[in-house]
Amino acid sequence: MEIAREIDQIADAGFAGVEIQDVHHSVEADLDAAGHGWGTGPWRDAVEAALRQAKRRGLTVDLAAGPSWPTAVPGITPDDPAAAKELAHTVTPFTGGITAPVPAGTFAVQIARLVSAGVLDPASVQTLTPVGGQVAVTVPEGDWLLFVYTVRGSGQQPEGGPHTVPASYVVDHFSAAGTRAVVGAWNALVLTRPIRRLLREAGGDLFEDSLELETDWTLWTPDLPAEFARRTGTELLPVLPVLLAPKGKYQYAFGGDATNHLRDAFNQVLSDLYHENHLLPLRDFAHSLGLRLRAQPYGLATDAIRSTTLLDVAEGESLGFKNLDDYRVLAAARDMAGRKILSCESAAYANGAYSTTWNKVLQTMGSVFAGGVNQAVLHGFAYRDAPGAAWPGFAAFSPYNGTGIGYAEAWGPRQPTWRHISGVAGWFRRTQKILQTGTARADLVFFRQKGWTATGIGAPWATNDGIPVGWTHGFADEASLSLPAAKVRDGRLGPPRYKALILDGDVFRGKDHTLSVRAARLLVTLARAGLPTVVIGDWSDVHPAPLRPLLAELLALPAVRVVADQAGIPAALDTLGVRRDVEHERSSLMTVRRVDGRTDHYYLANARHAENRVITAIDQDVWLTTTSRTSVPVRLDAWTGAREGVPFVRDGDRIRVRVTLQPGQSTLLSFGETRAPVPRRSYTGETLALTEWDLEVEDWQPAGATTHRLTLTGLLPWSSIPGLADVSGIGRYRTTVTTATAARARLELGKVVDTCRVRLNGRLLPPVDVLQPATDLHLRPGRNTIEVEVATTLLNRLRTTSPAVFGIASRQAYGLLGPVLLRWCS
């Protein structure tokens, strides 16, 4: 009953689906993992109930690949072939010679000469063969090291357990055995006949979280030596000392460029094994169930670009990604591969539980959508109750580890702002629909030697100089340029129709002038086909040697320009005849263009490239390129669904419009060949300040809501009003306006914390933009009653009911703060 009720609550709010995760970091009591944990009968009953009700309500249900994350299953031990592995090692310094015991089960024993602190002589590395349970060796003078290696299970368990009895252990994400264990656990513990059927009818995605594989030693998989040799042509053991990375930190190097190249090769082999032994078979398994595979393909030094081209749906996260280029890496791969969706685990903030405002969420997501994301998975909707949970109920991540405020929110009817959630859901629905329509377009593509993401390393020129004046861009690496769609037609590359490619040194290795030979051949082929290409820097030191003739061929092509540094990019693009789709004076405006036949859709956002960048409101002219020279602009209100015409000026294939946006705010424009609706009325007449209000507040408390009533002659935050300082809940502000005749006016609410809805004479008006709360009023002759209903977070009340957890937080300034203006229609 409760699960069906919660599915109904989500459906009634206007959301399209749910993701079921076993997370309960906040619970200290015994949750009876043996009787009710992941894969048990009651757990399956709950999943089946969710699927049945979701089918009735038209929702989809996504299931995580295992209990919590990383993907783990019960029934294996740490040393099982399917479990995650690590390469542990000991290091013993010696001089002259050494005799040492070798424990049973040792993987290998090596010696190497230490040239200086942390630097080894590559020629000195030797692998020793134990005799009689020990090794003995004599060496030339100098400082030497004895390495003893052991392959063993890492013993990592999924986060926030226990989830199962017997305990679950993380699977080896680089071996076929690990993936077979996942599939086997699903077949044995999850897939009853009704669940199989319901997954085909109401299922959405099989989901896997980010690659948070943790080990105190070096990440390993049993086939790694053979695969490294097969894929690189280099034996692994002679170079193993410089690949050791306990807790992710390298200890030794050979000096020069060789070490980085060896480490890159090692990571690339792990990346290939992850794709071939994990992602692809897991995708096939998902497809056999009628599901898509959605995954977060980052957390390790793996090629997330290639991962995205293989996945049905790739996903990023607003908590872990450092800037919008982290998303653009994935978005560009999605577009080149012809995929439709880039998802985002959204709205998880450190110490944000029960204090996250929708204003903050929408400012975050307004920017994230500008990075190419077009699906938000909100974090999250928690089950109503759990053993030991205090008021207002169970929140999966709060309190975190017993005392911390914790992550994200427990969205749902236990939050006052849920009263207004349908308006927020409508904004997401309409925005995402536009961003999923047609195919993406972008101006430039930056080549990357590695397809890593979640690094915060992007394209500095684009961030600092290109985006602020309208340029758009994506990223490509060898994997995406190898796709069938990565062809040049009419001087444009791939489905995004990139107008130019930019090649720089390896940004992850100090701008090292290198790339793979295969990638170099691809770049030559593209430039020879007419793709404008800008090469940054002096590549005369390019290595390895086979690259030299290829780079010389590339640089000699007529479509290629060489510039000394990134400052030369604009001039080079100009000489190549490359012009951006969007032009405007320098500002924080960002755009996404999507083309559907002869219709162009633009998402325009006053966005932050990084979370801490300060931006201000913008009000400026913007030139936008259109496919058709006869199309006209229409603005879609993502909050109400209303469509209105837009004043514009056309010049050939470009249209000039005026764009006015608050920080984090966005707007949707479509350019089609149908007749545009009438533009919005102009509210430029006189204004009336509304300062006197009757306020009624529902004070949400553990024992139930109480009511406060007062009269205000000026607007103040609740935290400054006696009796309301610690109140959270719903406030209803009422005032009256008298007019002699019927009139149209614009009600501008100023600052509101957090969400609001407006009623005029008892009639509920359309949803209000959280970032710029205002609405149109049709006033009748005589007395008109305006009611502004404001909903808050629960933080201020939780500071008093749970001070041990929430007492460290400052009060939030709730309420209708204004100034509130009534602006008459001119």
SVG drawing of the C-alpha trace seen along z (x, -y; Angstrom):
<svg xmlns="http://www.w3.org/2000/svg" viewBox="-16 -55 95 80">
<polyline fill="none" stroke="black" stroke-width="0.4" points="0.0,0.0 2.7,-2.5 4.8,-1.9 1.7,-2.2 0.8,-5.5 4.3,-6.9 4.2,-6.0 0.9,-7.9 2.5,-10.9 5.3,-11.0 2.9,-10.5 0.5,-13.2 3.4,-15.6 4.0,-15.3 7.2,-13.2 7.8,-10.6 9.6,-7.8 11.4,-6.6 14.8,-5.0 14.8,-2.4 18.0,-2.4 19.0,-0.6 20.5,-3.5 20.0,-4.0 23.1,-5.7 21.0,-7.5 19.7,-4.4 21.7,-3.1 19.1,-0.5 19.1,3.1 17.2,3.2 17.0,7.0 19.1,7.5 18.5,11.2 14.8,10.9 14.2,7.7 17.5,6.9 18.3,6.7 17.1,9.7 14.9,11.2 11.3,12.1 9.9,9.0 12.3,6.8 11.0,8.5 7.4,8.0 8.2,4.2 9.8,4.0 6.8,5.8 4.4,3.5 6.3,0.4 6.3,1.8 2.5,2.6 1.5,-0.8 3.9,-2.5 2.3,-0.6 -1.1,-1.8 0.1,-5.4 2.2,-5.5 5.5,-5.8 8.8,-3.9 10.8,-2.2 14.6,-2.1 16.5,0.5 20.1,0.3 22.4,3.1 22.9,4.1 22.5,3.0 23.8,-0.6 27.1,-1.3 29.5,-0.2 27.8,2.8 28.0,5.7 26.3,9.0 25.8,11.5 27.2,15.0 30.8,14.2 33.7,13.7 36.5,11.2 38.8,13.9 36.1,15.2 37.2,14.9 34.2,12.5 35.1,10.1 37.1,6.8 40.9,7.3 43.9,5.4 47.6,5.8 49.2,5.4 52.9,5.0 55.7,4.6 58.9,2.7 62.2,3.5 65.3,1.3 68.7,3.1 72.2,2.7 74.7,5.3 72.3,8.3 69.3,9.7 67.8,13.0 64.1,12.8 61.2,15.2 58.4,15.2 54.9,15.8 52.8,18.5 50.5,17.2 52.9,14.4 52.2,13.0 55.7,11.8 59.0,10.6 61.1,7.9 64.1,5.7 64.9,2.3 67.7,-0.3 66.7,-3.6 68.4,-6.4 67.1,-9.2 64.1,-9.7 61.1,-8.0 63.0,-7.5 64.0,-4.0 66.4,-2.8 64.2,-1.0 67.1,1.2 67.6,2.5 64.1,4.0 64.4,7.8 61.7,10.4 63.1,13.0 62.1,16.7 61.6,17.9 63.4,21.1 62.4,23.0 60.1,20.3 62.6,17.5 64.6,15.3 68.3,14.5 70.1,11.9 73.4,10.0 73.4,6.6 75.9,3.9 76.5,1.1 73.7,-1.5 70.4,-1.7 68.0,1.1 64.4,2.0 62.8,5.5 59.1,5.6 56.9,8.5 53.4,8.5 50.2,10.3 46.9,10.4 44.0,10.5 40.4,9.5 39.9,5.8 37.1,6.7 35.2,3.6 31.5,3.7 28.7,1.5 28.1,-1.8 25.9,-2.1 25.5,1.6 24.8,4.2 22.3,4.7 22.3,8.5 23.0,11.7 25.4,13.1 27.3,9.8 27.7,8.4 31.1,7.7 31.9,5.4 32.4,7.3 35.4,7.1 34.4,4.4 37.2,5.5 36.5,9.2 33.8,11.3 33.5,13.2 32.4,10.1 29.6,9.3 28.5,13.0 28.1,12.7 25.8,9.7 23.6,11.5 23.6,14.6 22.4,12.7 19.6,11.1 18.5,14.4 18.5,16.0 17.3,13.2 15.4,10.6 13.8,11.9 10.6,13.6 8.2,14.2 6.0,11.3 9.0,8.9 10.3,10.0 6.9,9.2 6.5,5.9 10.0,4.8 9.0,5.1 5.8,3.2 7.0,0.5 10.7,0.8 13.1,-1.9 16.7,-1.6 19.2,0.8 21.3,-1.8 24.9,-1.7 26.5,-4.4 29.9,-5.9 33.1,-3.8 33.9,-4.4 36.2,-1.4 38.3,-1.8 41.4,0.0 44.4,-0.6 46.7,0.8 46.7,0.9 43.5,1.7 43.9,5.1 42.2,7.8 43.7,11.3 44.0,11.1 45.8,7.7 49.4,8.9 48.3,10.9 45.9,8.2 48.5,5.4 51.0,7.4 48.4,8.2 47.1,4.7 50.3,2.7 53.0,5.0 54.8,4.4 55.3,6.9 53.7,5.6 56.1,6.9 59.2,5.0 57.3,1.7 55.1,2.7 56.9,0.6 55.9,-2.7 52.3,-1.6 51.9,-1.0 49.3,-3.4 48.3,-2.6 45.3,-4.7 45.5,-6.3 49.0,-7.8 51.9,-6.8 55.1,-6.0 57.8,-5.5 58.8,-6.7 61.4,-6.0 61.8,-9.7 61.1,-11.5 58.0,-11.0 58.1,-7.2 56.4,-6.9 53.3,-8.9 52.9,-6.9 53.1,-3.6 50.5,-4.8 48.3,-6.0 48.6,-2.6 47.8,-0.8 44.7,-2.9 43.6,-2.5 43.8,1.3 41.7,1.2 39.3,-1.1 39.0,1.4 38.5,4.3 35.8,2.3 34.0,1.7 34.4,5.2 33.9,7.3 31.4,5.1 29.5,2.4 28.8,4.3 27.6,7.6 25.7,5.6 24.0,3.6 23.1,6.9 21.6,8.2 19.6,5.0 18.3,5.3 17.2,8.9 15.0,7.6 13.5,4.8 15.6,2.2 18.2,-0.4 21.6,-0.5 22.2,-3.9 25.5,-4.4 27.9,-7.0 31.1,-6.0 33.7,-7.9 35.5,-7.8 38.6,-6.1 40.9,-7.1 38.7,-5.4 37.6,-6.7 34.2,-8.1 33.8,-9.3 34.0,-5.8 31.7,-4.6 29.1,-7.1 29.1,-5.9 28.4,-2.4 25.8,-3.2 22.1,-3.6 22.2,-6.5 25.3,-8.1 24.9,-10.1 26.8,-12.8 26.2,-14.3 25.8,-17.8 27.6,-16.9 30.8,-15.4 31.2,-17.4 33.3,-20.5 32.2,-22.5 30.0,-22.3 32.8,-20.9 32.6,-17.7 29.1,-17.3 30.1,-18.5 32.6,-15.6 29.7,-13.2 27.2,-15.2 29.4,-15.4 30.0,-11.7 26.3,-11.1 25.7,-13.3 28.4,-11.7 27.1,-8.3 23.5,-9.2 22.2,-8.7 19.4,-10.8 19.8,-11.3 22.4,-12.6 21.2,-12.2 22.3,-13.9 22.1,-12.8 20.7,-16.2 20.5,-18.4 22.7,-16.5 24.4,-19.2 26.8,-18.6 24.9,-19.5 21.9,-20.2 19.3,-17.9 16.1,-19.7 17.6,-23.1 17.8,-22.8 15.6,-25.4 14.1,-24.9 15.7,-28.2 19.1,-26.6 18.2,-23.5 16.8,-25.4 19.9,-27.7 22.0,-24.6 20.0,-22.8 19.6,-25.8 23.4,-25.8 23.7,-22.0 21.2,-21.9 23.5,-24.5 26.2,-21.8 24.2,-19.4 22.3,-17.5 18.7,-16.8 17.4,-14.5 17.4,-15.2 17.2,-12.4 16.4,-14.2 18.2,-13.1 15.8,-11.8 12.4,-10.6 12.9,-8.6 10.6,-5.9 8.2,-7.2 9.7,-5.6 12.4,-3.4 13.4,-2.0 14.7,-4.8 13.8,-7.6 12.9,-10.8 10.4,-13.4 9.7,-14.1 10.5,-10.6 13.1,-8.6 15.7,-10.4 18.3,-8.1 21.3,-10.4 20.3,-12.5 21.6,-12.3 24.8,-11.1 26.9,-8.7 24.9,-9.4 25.4,-13.1 26.0,-15.0 23.3,-17.0 23.9,-14.9 23.3,-15.1 20.5,-16.1 16.9,-16.1 14.1,-13.8 11.7,-15.3 8.1,-14.3 4.9,-15.3 6.9,-15.6 8.3,-18.8 6.2,-22.0 7.5,-22.9 5.9,-19.7 2.7,-21.7 4.0,-23.5 5.9,-20.6 3.7,-20.2 4.9,-23.6 8.6,-22.6 7.9,-19.2 6.3,-21.0 9.4,-23.2 11.6,-20.1 9.2,-18.3 8.9,-21.2 12.6,-22.1 13.8,-18.5 11.3,-17.9 12.9,-20.8 16.4,-19.6 15.6,-16.1 14.0,-17.2 16.0,-16.9 19.8,-16.8 22.3,-19.0 24.4,-21.6 27.7,-23.1 30.4,-25.2 33.7,-23.7 35.1,-20.4 38.2,-20.1 40.3,-17.0 41.3,-15.2 44.1,-12.6 42.1,-11.0 38.3,-10.8 38.3,-11.4 35.6,-13.5 34.7,-14.6 38.1,-16.2 37.2,-19.9 39.7,-20.2 37.9,-21.7 38.7,-24.1 40.0,-27.3 39.7,-29.5 36.1,-28.4 35.3,-29.0 37.0,-32.4 36.6,-33.9 34.5,-31.8 31.3,-31.0 30.9,-34.6 30.4,-35.9 28.3,-33.0 30.6,-30.1 29.5,-26.6 31.7,-23.5 32.1,-19.8 34.9,-17.3 36.1,-14.3 38.8,-11.6 40.0,-8.7 36.9,-6.6 34.3,-9.1 36.2,-10.1 36.2,-6.4 32.4,-6.2 30.7,-5.7 29.0,-9.2 32.3,-11.0 32.4,-12.0 32.9,-15.4 30.1,-16.7 30.1,-20.2 33.0,-21.1 31.1,-20.0 31.8,-17.1 29.3,-14.5 25.7,-15.0 26.7,-18.1 27.9,-19.6 31.1,-20.9 32.6,-23.7 36.2,-23.3 38.4,-21.0 41.0,-22.3 44.1,-20.3 46.3,-21.1 48.8,-19.2 47.5,-16.7 45.9,-18.8 46.2,-16.0 50.0,-15.7 51.2,-19.3 50.3,-19.9 52.6,-17.0 52.7,-17.0 51.5,-13.4 48.5,-11.4 47.9,-7.9 49.0,-7.1 45.4,-6.1 44.1,-9.4 46.6,-11.3 45.5,-9.4 41.9,-10.2 42.7,-13.9 44.6,-13.9 41.6,-12.2 39.2,-14.8 41.3,-17.8 41.9,-16.4 38.1,-16.1 37.8,-19.8 37.3,-20.1 38.8,-23.4 41.4,-22.5 43.4,-24.8 46.6,-23.4 47.9,-25.1 51.6,-25.3 54.8,-24.1 54.6,-20.4 58.1,-19.9 58.8,-17.8 55.9,-15.4 56.4,-11.9 56.5,-8.9 58.5,-9.0 55.8,-7.5 53.7,-10.7 56.2,-13.0 55.2,-12.4 51.6,-12.3 51.8,-15.7 53.8,-17.1 51.0,-16.0 48.3,-17.5 50.0,-20.9 50.5,-21.1 46.8,-20.8 44.9,-23.9 42.2,-23.5 44.7,-23.7 46.0,-26.8 48.8,-26.8 48.7,-29.3 51.2,-29.9 48.7,-29.7 45.0,-29.7 44.8,-33.5 45.2,-32.9 42.1,-30.7 39.7,-33.6 42.0,-34.9 42.6,-31.4 38.8,-30.6 38.3,-33.9 40.8,-33.1 39.1,-29.7 35.7,-31.3 34.3,-29.8 31.5,-31.8 29.5,-31.0 25.8,-30.2 25.1,-32.7 26.5,-36.2 26.1,-38.7 28.0,-41.1 30.2,-39.5 28.0,-38.1 27.2,-35.0 24.6,-33.8 25.0,-30.2 23.0,-28.5 22.1,-25.0 20.8,-24.7 18.9,-21.7 17.6,-21.2 14.5,-19.2 14.0,-19.3 13.6,-23.0 12.8,-24.0 15.4,-25.3 15.1,-25.1 17.3,-27.2 17.8,-26.9 19.2,-30.1 20.4,-30.3 22.1,-32.9 24.4,-30.1 27.4,-29.5 30.3,-27.6 31.5,-26.7 29.5,-26.5 31.2,-29.5 31.2,-31.9 29.2,-35.0 26.8,-36.1 24.4,-39.0 21.2,-39.6 21.5,-40.0 19.4,-42.1 20.9,-42.1 20.4,-41.6 21.3,-38.1 21.7,-36.9 20.6,-33.3 21.2,-31.3 18.2,-29.5 17.8,-26.7 15.1,-28.4 15.2,-32.1 11.4,-32.4 11.1,-31.0 9.8,-33.2 10.5,-32.9 8.1,-31.7 8.9,-31.7 7.7,-28.7 7.0,-29.4 8.5,-26.3 6.4,-27.1 3.0,-27.4 3.3,-25.9 2.1,-29.2 3.5,-30.2 4.0,-33.8 5.4,-35.6 8.7,-37.4 9.7,-40.8 12.6,-40.2 14.8,-41.5 15.9,-39.1 19.1,-39.4 19.4,-36.4 19.7,-33.2 20.0,-35.1 17.4,-36.6 18.0,-39.2 15.9,-38.9 16.1,-40.6 17.1,-38.2 16.5,-39.2 17.4,-36.6 18.0,-36.5 21.0,-34.5 20.4,-30.8 17.2,-31.5 16.6,-30.1 14.2,-30.6 13.1,-28.4 12.8,-29.7 11.6,-27.8 12.0,-29.1 9.5,-27.5 7.6,-28.5 4.2,-28.6 2.5,-31.8 3.7,-33.0 1.3,-33.7 0.7,-37.3 3.6,-38.7 3.1,-39.2 1.4,-42.4 3.7,-45.2 3.5,-46.1 5.3,-49.5 2.7,-51.7 2.6,-52.9 3.4,-50.7 1.7,-50.1 3.8,-48.8 1.9,-46.3 3.2,-46.5 0.2,-45.6 -0.6,-41.9 -2.5,-39.5 -0.3,-36.5 -1.4,-33.0 1.3,-30.5 1.0,-26.7 3.8,-25.8 4.9,-22.2 5.9,-20.4 6.2,-16.7 2.9,-16.8 1.1,-18.4 0.7,-21.8 -0.3,-24.9 -1.4,-28.2 0.0,-31.7 -1.9,-34.8 -0.6,-38.4 -0.8,-41.6 2.2,-43.0 2.8,-46.7 6.1,-45.7 7.6,-42.5 10.2,-40.8 11.7,-37.3 10.1,-34.9 13.4,-34.7 13.0,-38.4 9.4,-38.1 8.8,-37.3 7.2,-33.9 8.1,-32.8 11.9,-32.6 12.0,-28.8 8.9,-28.1 8.9,-26.1 5.8,-25.4 3.2,-27.2 2.6,-30.9 -0.4,-32.6 -0.1,-36.3 -3.4,-38.1 -4.0,-41.7 -6.7,-43.5 -6.5,-45.8 -9.5,-47.9 -9.9,-49.1 -12.6,-51.2 -12.8,-49.1 -11.5,-45.8 -7.7,-46.0 -4.7,-43.9 -1.6,-44.1 1.6,-42.2 2.2,-41.1 6.0,-41.1 6.8,-39.4 10.4,-40.2 12.3,-37.8 10.4,-34.7 11.9,-31.9 11.2,-29.3 8.3,-28.4 5.0,-30.1 1.7,-30.0 -0.7,-32.9 -4.5,-33.0 -6.7,-35.9 -10.1,-36.1 -9.8,-32.5 -8.8,-31.2 -5.4,-29.5 -3.2,-31.0 -0.6,-29.2 2.7,-28.2 5.2,-30.9 8.9,-31.0 10.8,-30.3 13.8,-32.4 11.6,-35.4 8.3,-35.1 5.7,-37.1 2.3,-36.5 -0.3,-38.3 -3.6,-39.4 -6.9,-40.1 -8.5,-42.3 -12.2,-42.8 -13.9,-46.1 -14.0,-46.7 -12.3,-44.7 -9.8,-42.0 -8.1,-39.6 -4.6,-38.5 -3.2,-35.5 0.5,-34.5 1.1,-31.0 4.7,-30.5 6.3,-27.1 9.6,-26.7 12.2,-24.1 12.1,-22.3 15.5,-23.5 14.4,-26.2 12.1,-23.8 14.6,-20.9 17.1,-23.2 14.9,-23.0 13.6,-19.4 16.9,-17.8 19.6,-20.3 22.3,-17.6 22.2,-17.3 20.8,-20.6 21.8,-23.0 25.0,-23.9 23.1,-25.4 22.0,-29.1 18.3,-29.9 17.0,-30.5 15.2,-33.7 11.8,-32.4 8.8,-34.2 7.5,-36.7 10.3,-39.3 9.4,-41.5 9.3,-44.2 5.9,-43.3 4.8,-45.5 1.7,-45.7 2.6,-46.9 -0.3,-48.1 -0.6,-47.2 0.3,-50.2"/>
</svg>
